[in-house]
Amino acid sequence: MKKIIAIVLLLPFGLIMAQDAENLEKKFLKNTQLNIRFLPEIKAGELEEKLTYIASDELEGRMTGSKGIKLAADYITAIFTDLGLEPLAEAEDYFRQFDFVSDYRVDPENNQFVLDGKNLELNKDYIPLSSSENGEVESNMVFAGYGLKVEGKNNYQYNSYSSLDVNGKIVMVLDGIPEELDKEKEDLFERNIASGYKQMLARQMGAKAILIVTDRIDNERTKEMIGNSGIISMNITEDVANSILSVKNETVENAIENLKGGDPKGNEHLFEVETKVRLKSKIDRVVMQDNNILGVVCLNNKNADYIFIGAHYDHLGFGETNSRSDEEHKHDIHNGADDNGSGAVTVIELAEYFSNLKKENPDTITYNLVFCLWSGEELGLLGSAAFTSELPVPADKVKAYINFDMVGRVSDNKLEIQGLGSATEWKKIFENKNIITEFDITLFNDPYLPTDVTSFYLKGIPVASFFSGIHLDYHTYRDDVEFINFDDMQRVVKLASLIIKELMKPDQALTYREVKIRRPKSTKGGRKVSLGTIPVYAGGDDTGMAVQGVRGGGPAEKAGVKGGDVVIGLNGKEVKNIYDFINIMNELKPDVETEIVVLRSGEELKLKIVPEAK
């Protein structure tokens, strides 16, 4: 292999690319009709051809780290190679690798549940959660109902722990929330339904472990909570729970009946069980790697500035995370034709267009154009966040980042452009260029979005994101190619090409602007609050919640919280992960000062913060 590399390094780069393109083309065209060579013009038919493959069952929903997303990456890099795009910043290839926690594995030899001297069966009677702490505990059992602490209007308080001492003990709680709640209580409880909240609350009350009663043991855990809850956490069956409750002549069915309606007086049915339980939990979190893909239409001038054009190419796979499909189709292939096959294909089409433009009229290309495909977006902007955390070119040399996230379902000629508050000139640019494409366009200022623009905006880079709107098939198994509006998608790509050309004009300035949060006029009608922190969603350890950045003018910025800080405490409680942080947020009230504790360069800082109404 070393000899081969040495020979290749002696060849001109163009010849290497040509040979690579030929090899990749043979790979794709063997036993298939797949095409990687397209005309440079922006055509609806070519968009459809690309997306038909990207969103095909063969790619199995392109889950981050999966076989399917690797097939997508092979396809994209084959096209980039054929186009002659160059790697960014003298990288060896188009790939930029990042780590992520993808799953967890249960160690069958080191998990144990002993009840009354009897060993229960792993994966049948119990299973550790993906968020479980590793360790051992032996203690009495405390039945804490639904394991919730909720406050509402008119001094309504529901606290499963108000009459219980769980310090150093094992807590058993029911899954979900009480039955037969009125609408107001149902909305209140729904905000605290996640098992992560119950785990955090039990830990804060001093419990050493929590057992959550479910109707069935599911060892195909979702990725809802991969981080460490800081407490041994397991699911158990109703049969196991009934064995524990039988000492008090109780059953799960009776408990559900006694606790219905959310009446705080139901706490009289909560109690400690004298039965000793011994638990041992051992899980291993699986760290994997996946790749962002970046190819550049380069200038010969190494000092030239950059324009980044990107989209995420991952999706939900077999519904492993955040699926909105009904239970029957929860684990069908989620092809993600619109989300975000449409955006990925848009970036590929633009790469073809501008690479050809450089060949035909090189003087029109005045910036290095970087075409980016991100993975890990559906798990929390992981790919783009990892890339921008170590940006390989100076941020002040990046004129703009343009994003495409769901651009395949334009309806009634409506198109949204988001994030335009990030530069003073954006609005005029889009309004002028849309005269040609004639969309019914809506412009939004907020650059703090649940898509990859946020990763770039936090680096001081102007951003703009194209979006054709939400629909009922979003994050379901029904997001397929047959529903894509390719004629209007072609117009989206055309508008994007006009915007990029405008940005390449030497006299077209783009001035970064910090967007401040606008405080609501009234806080009436709810207690949901915002601190203005932008978390890093990647993780898997128990060291707190890392902050990627803060919203301009928000409570966190005013308190002195900065990007790179790690939140380890809030409102007098420990924060071990993002789920702790979110759950504690539900307890905060607008305009009531509290304390936030952060780690900065190894130093612990205690800051005062005033939440604002959301």
Summary of the structure (lengths in Angstrom):
residues: 614
radius of gyration: 26.7
end to end distance: 57.8
largest distance: 84.4
contacts: 2120
relative contact order: 0.12
helix: 34%
strand: 26%
